[in-house]
Amino acid sequence: MEQPKKRITAMCTAYGVDGAVRGGMIGLMWGLFQGTYYGWQDQLRGRLLGMHVARNLAANTVGFAAFLGIYQIAHCSMENSRKRSDWKNAAAAGLVTGGVMGLPLAVRTGEPRWALFAAGFTAALTGSLDLARPR
């Protein structure tokens, strides 16, 4: 009985690492382009532009990696616990991920509605995208 549980945990961890690596790559590209674009918009040059791009690279890489890593782990865990592969797993994983990602803003502003909004929006988006996915 213990062996399948370890295998499932290892599998979900591998999916989470895969999601974090993919998210990190997406965040790296997004931060590079966004940092450069907004740096030029603000007419930054030289070292200031480099610092601006580096700050955007770091923030976007960590954010995208965390989002996709958490989502993949939650989605895999839901599939394994429910023993089904449907849109409800995606919606529940989106709910968890949106809540976790919205929590820092809710704590900073003192408004828990931001975490609830992020959780609800992400759940609706991921659930509907999973429904629209061709099978």
Protein Blocks (a to p, Z undefined) as FASTA:
>chain_A
ZZmmmmmmmmmmmmmmmmmmmmmmmmmmmmmmmmmmmmmmnopghjlmmmmmmmmmmmmm
mmmmmmmmmmmmmmmmmmmmnopacfklmmmmmmmmmmmmmmmmmmmnopaklmmmmmmm
mmmmmmmmmmmpcZZ
